[in-house]
């Protein structure tokens, strides 16, 4: 009985620690994302996550291995009505990260707070996408699925 309780406690502690960090952290990108369009597509919804992770895919759900995620740390309170273009106007990204060969990314080594994610690629193939994300410990670990449309 004690062995079963000890095993359950160990499994619980392993699952908790695995949820707070990335298994494989995304590497930083030396350059910002570029996009085929000028302003990009923006979502007004604010997503709250404990870990910022997910997939960058094309319109037919195929992974984009050349994805770049630019993070803008926002000091103001994020609201649905706040324009991502106004919030990031004249700012350079705080950090940029690359997707892996499967279009996946995982970012957990940043402080809690509000961020604008600008997702694009390192080539002029796709339009960029902007998302509002609040990183907060204990929040959802659900991955984001970010669809990039082909540029025009």
Secondary structure, 3 states (H helix, E strand, C coil): CHHHHHHHHHHHHHHHHHHHCCCCCCCECCCCCECCCCCCEEEEEEEEECCEEEEEEECCCCECCCEEEEEEEECCCCCCCCCHHHHHCCCCCCEEEECCCCCEEEECCCCCEEEEEEEEECCCCECCEEEEEEECCCCCCCCEEEEECECC
